[in-house]
C-alpha cells in the first residue's frame, strides 16, 4: 500500500503536525511508502521531520488564522486551490489518500482514490472571539457545503475519542472509527528536561505555577485560566500562570487588554511559541497543567503533562476529557477555580493520581498502537473501495 498524506500546514509543530509526523515515520518503518503534502513547513518542523518525504507548493503560504474575520476567512479558497493542485499532481502514484486538518478534507474528491480522514476536529470558525453577522452567515453556508463534500468524497472518518465521534455523527450522520492518538511518552517522561531557563527566573522560583499549553485562541479558552488566577490571587498569593503557545492574533490582544484592565500583569506570563523540549521543561516546572478547552484541539497536551507526573484539569467539553474521566487520570471540571483549590489543598493525593495516570498513558497511548489501528482502517477502506 502507498499512502498520500495531506495536511493544511506544517509550519508550527502542534497536535495535527505531530500526528502526521508520527504516522508517516512509522509507516516508513513498516516499509509503506508515503508522501506528505502541505502548504507550508518551517525549518523547525523540517528538522523534526527529518527522513520524511514532504512536498509544498511553489507559492509560499504563511501560517495564518483563517476564521478571525471575513476577509481572512475568504483566503481559505486560495489555500484550497493550491492544496487541490498538489493532490491532483501526486494522487496517481498512491493507493489511498489520508487527509487531516481542514481544508484537506475538501481537496481529494473525484480523483479515483479512496479517502480516509483523520478528523482532528470538525471544521468550524474556532478562532473568531466575536463573530460578525457576515462570519455567522458564512459559517452557516460553510457547514452545509462541508457536510455535502465530506459525505460525497470521504470514505472513512476517524476520530480520537467518543466526544469527537458524537460531533461527527451530528454533522455528517456517520459513525466514525475511534483511533486514540499516541503520546511521545519516552520524550515527555525524560526528567533530564527540568533545567529550562524560563522556570528558573525569579518570578517563577517560588510560585504556585499553573501552566496552559496551546495556541492562543478562543477555543483553547486561556481567558478562563486568567480569570481563575484573578479569583485565586488573594487565597494563593504566590500563584502564577504561564501561557505557552503561539499568539499574534486578536484573541491575544483581548487577553492582554483584560490583564491590563484587571491589573494582573505580575501573575501572567506569555511565552509565545516554544519548542517541544521547552514545553517538556515547563511541564516539569509547573504545579498543575490546565486545559479549559471548549471543543477544539488540545488533545495531546493533557497526556503529555501526565508523562511528567503533573496533575491536570480539563474542561468537560474537550475531546480528551472522555478518556481522562473514564480512566480517572485527573480532574474533569468546568469549575476551574474549585478544581485548582482542591489540588492545592490535597496536592500529594492528586500527585499520586498523576503518577498512576503516567503509567496508564505509557501502556495505552503509543504511536505504534495508533499507526497499527490506522493501518487497519486504511486496509479496510481500500478493500471496501475496490469491491464497489
Secondary structure, DSSP 8 states (H G I E B T S, - for coil): --EEEE-S-BSS--HHHHHHHHHHHHHHHTT--EEEE-S-B-HHHHHHTTT--EE--SS------SSSSHHHHHTHHHHHHHHHHHHHHHGGG-SEEEE-STTGGGS-TTSSSEEEEE-SS----TT-TT--HHHHHHHHHHHHHHHHHHHHH-SEEEESSHHHHHHHHHHHS---EE------HHHHT-GGGTT-GGGGSHHHHT-EEEEEES--STTTTHHHHHHHHHHHTTTSTTEEEEEES---SHHHHHHHHHHHHTT-GGGEEE--S--HHHHHHHHHH-SEEEE---SSS-HHHHHHHHHTT-EEEE-SSSTTHHHHHHHT-SEE-S-HHHHHHHHHHTHHHHHHHHHHHHHHHHHH--HHHHHHHHHHHHHHHHHHHHT-
